[in-house]
Amino acid sequence: MKRSKRIISRLLVFTLIAGMMFAAGCSKKTSSTGDLVVTINDDKLYMQDMMYFIYAMEGQGQSYAQYYPGYWDMEYPEGSGSTMRDQMKKSVMDAAVMWEILYLKAKEADYSLTDNEKKTVTSNVESIMTSLKDKKEQLKLTGFTTENLTKAQEKLQIADKYYQTVIDGLGIKEADIKATIDRDKYRQYNTEYLFIPTTKYDESNKLVDLPAKDKEAAKTSINKALTEAKAGKEFADIAKEFDNMNTSTLNFMKDDNKADEAYQAAALKLENDKIADNVIEAKSGYFVVKMKDNNSSESYDAAVKEAVSEAQNKAFTTKYENEIKKDFKITENDKVWSKIVMGETTIPKAERITATPTPTAKDATATPTATPTPTKSGK
């Protein structure tokens, strides 16, 4: 049960953020019994109703497969005997059933779409069809049409209104969650810098130090840049004077490993709009550092938003599993659903990724996740 709840929550999150949401709905088209996938009370979902969930999950799985060798057939959780294909397939079914149940509940409550929400439907459908415009084989595999996507989008928009009603009734208050998050822990330092490298990649792609004379020349240039910066010249204008100098911003929290130790130590001493008195010598090169904001709330606000979303998703999943879902009898047609192989249903054969080794792939033991950004809506 715990794993099932986690997967449902992740699919909920994914479908909310996608911006091209496709509802699992009761198909209006003529369909043989063999195409029936799942029955929810007297409501029926056919294969076409499941297709965008498959399409969305396979698309995200493909993005992971580019970095993780054998992603689709990777065992997850380890020792379970279940693969990522299996997990994603269950996620598709759980999400399709959940959104259909939410739609049925919304219909009972007489929810309808506003003119703006209808425009959102049109926009979403256009986005999907445009993304597949030059992918004729994939369009054929999905069976997407403007008509069936529009009907599906309308259902999902209505279902989302009911979802928002449930969320609003859960009693989760941002202020309460905010009080549990340490503001100082997420204090962000926003800096700007000028940089000249003192390292380079050799023929074997190994990072090595520049010759002493080149490092000396770089030090001379960065010292000149520091003088100009102290005199008030813009970093962007200074960087244009030197072929090997660049400028950018670096925002970090203390000890989050985004900034070199020497860089961080110098930056933490600075007041806003102040420039470090000396050139900072880091492992990769020389820096001139300027503090833009030494007490930014950006990371803190993001942490609060994420915590609120996690609390909402957890509470919603509990309510859905224990209260909402129990009123519905769900019957899967295993004869049809067993034929679906994730990673091979909406992805053309020529585009399927089975293994792409990469030295940076170290942790693929997590199902796809994203941050939810549902839009509040009413009846």
JOPE-V269831 format. One record per residue. PHI is phi in whole degrees, -180 to 180 (* if undefined). OMEGA is omega in degrees with one decimal (999 if undefined). Layout:
# JOPE-V269831
PHI & OMEGA
PHI & OMEGA
This chain:
# JOPE-V269831
* & -178.4
-61 & -179.7
-65 & -180.0
-61 & 179.8
-63 & -178.1
-65 & -179.5
-67 & 178.0
-59 & -179.2
-61 & -178.4
-67 & 177.3
-67 & 176.6
-59 & 179.3
-58 & -176.9
-62 & -177.5
-69 & 178.7
-71 & -175.1
-85 & -169.3
-57 & 179.2
80 & 177.6
-128 & -169.0
-67 & -178.2
-123 & -175.2
-83 & 167.5
-77 & -174.1
-139 & 177.5
-74 & -174.1
-66 & 177.7
-93 & -174.9
-79 & 175.5
-71 & -176.7
-143 & 177.6
-74 & 179.0
-58 & -178.6
-64 & -179.8
-88 & -178.9
-68 & -176.9
-105 & -177.3
-153 & 176.7
-114 & 178.9
-119 & -166.4
56 & 178.7
-100 & -177.6
-88 & -175.7
-119 & 175.0
-113 & 179.6
-100 & -175.9
-58 & 179.4
-63 & 179.3
-70 & -178.5
-92 & -163.6
-63 & -178.3
-71 & 176.2
-61 & 176.6
-64 & -179.4
-58 & -178.1
-66 & -178.6
-69 & 178.1
-67 & 178.0
-63 & 179.3
-70 & 177.7
-63 & 177.5
-61 & 179.6
-66 & 176.2
-72 & -176.2
-63 & 178.1
-65 & -174.7
-111 & -176.3
-116 & -179.3
-56 & 177.1
60 & -174.5
-54 & -173.6
-60 & -177.0
-102 & 176.7
-69 & 179.5
-75 & 179.6
-151 & -10.6
-65 & -178.3
-57 & 178.6
88 & -176.5
-85 & -174.9
80 & -179.6
-105 & 179.9
-103 & 176.5
-63 & 175.4
-58 & -178.9
-63 & -178.2
-64 & -179.2
-67 & 179.1
-64 & 177.0
-65 & 178.1
-61 & 178.6
-60 & -179.2
-63 & -179.3
-60 & -178.0
-69 & -179.8
-61 & 178.7
-65 & -178.0
-60 & -177.8
-68 & 177.3
-68 & 177.8
-64 & 178.3
-64 & 177.5
-65 & -179.7
-64 & 177.0
-67 & 178.8
-66 & 179.8
-65 & 176.6
-60 & -178.3
-89 & 177.9
61 & 175.8
-73 & 177.1
-144 & -176.5
-97 & 173.8
-81 & 178.4
-61 & 179.5
-65 & 179.0
-68 & 176.0
-67 & 176.9
-66 & 177.2
-63 & 177.3
-58 & -179.7
-59 & -179.9
-63 & -180.0
-64 & 179.8
-64 & 179.0
-62 & 179.4
-63 & -180.0
-65 & -176.6
-66 & 177.5
-66 & -179.0
-65 & -178.7
-106 & -174.7
-55 & -178.1
-101 & -179.6
-120 & -173.2
-60 & -178.9
-67 & 179.3
-69 & 177.3
-62 & 178.4
-67 & -179.5
-65 & -177.8
-79 & -176.4
75 & -178.5
-68 & 170.2
-136 & 178.5
-59 & -177.8
-67 & -176.1
-73 & 176.2
-70 & -180.0
-64 & 178.5
-61 & -178.9
-68 & 179.7
-62 & 179.4
-60 & 179.6
-67 & -178.7
-68 & 177.7
-61 & 178.8
-68 & 178.2
-62 & -179.6
-66 & 177.0
-64 & 177.4
-68 & 176.4
-57 & -179.3
-65 & 177.4
-62 & 178.0
-63 & -179.8
-59 & -178.5
-64 & -178.8
-91 & -177.5
-81 & 177.5
76 & 178.7
-84 & -177.2
-109 & -179.4
-59 & -178.2
-61 & 179.9
-67 & 179.8
-70 & 179.8
-59 & -178.1
-67 & -178.5
-92 & -176.8
-107 & -176.6
-71 & -179.5
-62 & -178.1
-65 & 179.9
-62 & -176.8
-107 & 176.9
-62 & -176.3
-109 & 178.7
-111 & -179.8
-102 & -176.5
-125 & 174.2
-126 & -177.8
-147 & 166.2
-111 & -173.6
-143 & 171.0
-127 & -178.2
-73 & 174.2
-121 & 177.5
-134 & 176.7
-155 & 176.9
-94 & 178.9
-85 & -175.4
-63 & 179.0
-93 & 178.6
65 & 177.6
-102 & -178.9
-78 & -178.1
-132 & 177.8
-73 & 174.0
-71 & 174.9
-58 & -176.0
-55 & -177.9
-66 & 178.7
-72 & 177.1
-66 & 178.6
-66 & 178.2
-66 & 178.7
-64 & 179.7
-66 & 177.9
-62 & -179.6
-65 & -177.3
-69 & 176.3
-66 & 176.7
-64 & 179.0
-63 & 178.6
-61 & 179.4
-61 & -179.8
-67 & 179.1
-66 & 178.6
-65 & -179.9
-82 & 175.4
103 & -179.6
-74 & -179.2
-66 & -178.6
-59 & -178.4
-61 & 179.8
-71 & 179.2
-66 & -177.0
-60 & -179.8
-67 & -177.1
-78 & -173.1
-125 & -177.9
-64 & -174.1
-104 & -177.6
-114 & 173.6
-136 & 179.4
-132 & 178.6
-164 & 177.6
-116 & 176.3
-140 & 178.9
-108 & -175.2
-148 & 169.1
-107 & -177.0
-57 & 175.7
64 & 175.9
-94 & 175.6
69 & 176.2
-81 & -178.6
-111 & 173.8
-57 & -176.8
-54 & -179.0
-66 & 178.4
-62 & -178.8
-62 & -178.0
-59 & 179.7
-72 & -176.8
-66 & -177.1
-63 & -179.7
-86 & -171.9
-89 & 170.1
-87 & -178.8
-60 & 178.9
68 & 177.5
-102 & 179.7
-112 & 178.7
-58 & -175.9
-66 & -176.4
-122 & 173.3
-67 & 179.8
-96 & 178.5
-98 & 179.1
-102 & -177.3
-66 & -175.1
-97 & -178.4
165 & -177.4
-104 & -178.7
-127 & 162.0
-110 & -171.5
-117 & 175.9
-125 & 178.1
-89 & 177.8
-95 & 179.8
-155 & -176.9
-94 & 177.8
-150 & -179.4
-71 & 179.5
-98 & -174.3
-57 & -179.0
-68 & 178.2
-65 & 179.6
-62 & 178.8
-66 & 179.2
-66 & 177.9
-65 & -179.6
-60 & 179.8
-65 & -179.9
-65 & 177.7
-64 & -179.9
-62 & 179.5
-63 & 179.3
-65 & 179.0
-65 & -179.8
-64 & 179.7
-65 & -178.9
-67 & 179.1
-63 & -179.1
-60 & 178.5
-63 & -179.3
-66 & -179.8
-62 & -177.3
-67 & -171.8
-89 & -175.4
-124 & -172.5
-71 & -173.5
-67 & -173.4
-65 & 179.8
-84 & -176.0
-122 & 175.0
-93 & -175.3
-113 & -178.8
-126 & 179.5
-88 & 175.6
-95 & -175.6
-62 & -178.6
-60 & 179.2
-87 & -173.3
-68 & -178.3
-66 & -178.9
-79 & -177.8
-77 & 176.5
-118 & -179.9
-65 & -176.3
94 & -176.9
-138 & -174.4
-101 & 179.9
-109 & -179.1
-99 & 178.1
-56 & -175.1
-54 & -177.7
-67 & -176.7
-101 & -177.3
-69 & -179.7
-110 & 179.5
-102 & 178.9
-161 & 176.0
-133 & -176.0
-57 & 175.8
-150 & -176.4
-68 & -176.9
-95 & -179.0
-82 & -176.7
-124 & -176.0
-143 & 178.7
-115 & -174.7
-91 & 176.8
-148 & 175.7
-73 & -178.3
-55 & 177.6
-135 & 176.5
-160 & -179.6
-96 & -176.6
-73 & 174.8
-135 & -179.3
-67 & 177.8
-95 & -179.2
-64 & 177.1
-148 & -179.2
-118 & 178.9
-66 & 999
